[in-house]
Amino acid sequence: MHPNDNDFSLPIIVLRKDIDELGHVNNVVYVRWVQEVAAAHWNSLPSAEIRQKYLWVVVRHEIDYMHAAFEGDHLIATTWVDELNGARSARFVHFINTKTGKLIAKAKTMWCLLDGVTLKPKRVDEEVNALFKSQH
């Protein structure tokens, strides 16, 4: 799976706090970045009313690491949503080093849509689906 027309990108600068004892970005940081880019993407799409109506929670993270990232590196995190099924959707994130063009890591995360009031799983309806399809 590769980025498509319905992608969203967020720049990332690797900070000292992101580095582990091996001198590169710690794997836990990628999970944080996945969540940050997912939140930024979702918050860029709907009105405040729709954001109150629906919530997303992570049910699974899969991350593949291809190359190390180091302090001071500039990355671009590109995300898109696909595989909407029932209350679940798959979100993909690619982390690219902007200087080298290398794919540093890629993630596939499964998210569950919740009703903003009951906090129970809610089927992804046309209102939500249309947001992901019409962002460009």
C-alpha positions in Angstrom: 0.0 0.0 0.0 1.4 3.4 -1.0 0.2 7.0 -0.4 -2.7 8.0 -2.6 -4.8 11.1 -3.5 -6.4 11.1 0.0 -3.2 11.4 2.0 -2.3 13.9 4.7 1.3 14.8 5.6 2.9 16.2 8.7 6.6 17.3 9.0 8.6 15.9 11.9 12.0 17.1 13.2 13.8 14.4 15.3 14.6 15.8 18.7 17.1 14.7 21.3 14.2 13.3 23.5 13.3 11.0 20.6 16.7 9.2 20.7 17.4 6.0 22.6 20.6 4.5 24.0 21.6 3.2 20.6 21.6 6.8 19.2 18.6 6.5 16.9 14.8 7.2 17.2 13.3 4.8 19.8 10.6 2.5 18.5 8.1 3.9 21.1 8.5 7.4 19.5 7.1 6.0 16.2 3.9 4.9 18.0 3.6 8.5 19.4 4.2 10.0 15.9 1.5 7.6 14.3 -1.0 8.8 16.9 0.0 12.5 16.4 -0.3 12.4 12.6 -3.6 10.4 12.9 -5.0 13.0 15.3 -3.8 15.9 13.1 -5.4 14.2 10.0 -8.7 13.6 11.7 -8.9 17.1 13.2 -8.2 18.6 9.8 -11.3 16.9 8.3 -14.6 17.4 10.1 -16.4 20.3 11.8 -16.2 20.6 15.6 -19.7 19.1 15.7 -18.7 16.0 13.9 -15.5 15.7 16.1 -17.7 15.6 19.1 -20.0 13.0 17.5 -17.3 10.5 16.9 -14.1 9.4 18.6 -11.3 7.0 17.4 -9.3 4.5 19.5 -6.4 2.4 18.4 -6.9 -1.4 18.5 -3.6 -2.5 16.8 -0.3 -1.1 15.7 2.1 -2.8 13.2 5.3 -0.9 12.4 8.1 -2.0 10.1 11.4 -0.3 10.5 13.6 0.0 7.4 16.3 2.6 8.3 17.3 4.5 11.4 16.4 8.1 12.0 18.7 10.4 14.0 18.6 13.6 16.0 18.1 16.5 13.6 16.7 14.5 10.8 13.7 16.0 9.0 10.9 13.5 8.3 7.6 13.7 6.6 4.8 11.5 8.0 2.2 10.7 5.3 -1.0 9.0 6.3 -4.2 7.8 4.7 -7.2 5.7 5.7 -8.4 2.6 3.8 -10.1 -0.7 4.5 -13.2 0.8 6.2 -15.1 -2.2 7.6 -17.9 -2.0 10.2 -16.6 0.1 13.1 -13.0 -0.4 12.1 -10.6 1.2 9.6 -7.0 0.8 8.7 -4.7 3.8 8.8 -1.4 3.7 7.0 1.6 5.9 7.8 4.9 6.2 5.9 7.9 8.1 7.4 10.2 9.4 4.8 13.6 11.2 5.4 13.2 14.4 3.5 17.0 14.7 2.8 17.6 11.2 1.5 14.1 10.3 0.3 14.4 6.9 2.1 11.4 5.2 3.7 12.4 5.1 7.3 9.4 3.2 8.7 5.9 2.3 7.8 2.9 1.6 10.0 -0.5 0.0 9.6 -2.8 0.8 12.5 -6.3 -0.4 13.1 -8.7 2.1 14.6 -12.2 1.7 16.0 -14.8 4.4 15.6 -16.8 5.2 18.8 -20.0 7.1 19.3 -19.0 10.3 21.1 -21.8 10.0 23.6 -22.1 6.3 24.4 -18.4 5.5 23.8 -19.6 2.3 22.1 -18.3 1.1 18.7 -20.1 2.7 15.8 -20.2 1.5 12.2 -18.3 3.9 9.9 -21.2 5.5 8.1 -21.3 7.6 4.9 -20.8 10.8 6.8 -17.3 9.6 8.1 -16.4 7.8 4.9 -17.1 10.9 2.8 -14.7 12.9 5.0 -11.8 10.6 4.1 -12.8 10.5 0.4 -13.2 14.3 -0.1 -10.2 15.8 1.6 -8.5 16.8 -1.6 
